[in-house]
């Protein structure tokens, strides 16, 4: 990855990285991102889903893409964050968060070529629900035309993480006799809930690629 003025690590540099494998790990553990873009002269941050294929990040972004069509040279920032725990120290000043975060900058392309749009939509679908692309009906030509998809190169990016206990274990506050530590944050998939419109025999027949995710961590980590 190229280090630029936007991705140069200035604060808490020991927590940062420009290694592609670290970026892949953060992106591979999620499916929800926030897309920051300027719309009509004002900043807008849109939560949306993403998928990765090779060196390209595909983002579903109808509102943002309408603005980018009007101003195709606009730079955007995509962020992906996983919160792993609350760091509860002996003083408020030392409180913090254990996290993994990636920031990607660039000028996105509005994907119009049908074959690439299909690849990008497959990446989005498989990022959040592996196996679902092969299970359900593919988009029709009309649906493809109505879907907005952005592609962003992964070359300008940075990663930051924070792990471990509070930083005040060897400070004067350690003598206060207060509990300190980390309160883990874990997001898991629950039991699949069938569509009420399904007939009983289909409602009970949850596909294996969906049923197998019940109880699994949504951020790619290990449960427990």
Buried (B, 14 or more C-beta within 10 A) or exposed (E): BEEEEBBEBEEEEEBBBBEBEBBBBBBEBBBBBBBBBBBEEEEEEBEBBBBBBEEBBBBBBEEBBEBBEEEEEBEBBBEBBBBBBBBBBBBEEBBBBBBBBBBBBBEBBBBEEEEBBBBBBBBBBBBBBEBBBEEEEEBEEEEBEEBBBBBBBBBBBBBBBBEEBBEBEEBEBEEEEEEBEBEEBBEEEEEEEEEEEEEEEEBEEBEEEBEEBEEEBBBBBEEE
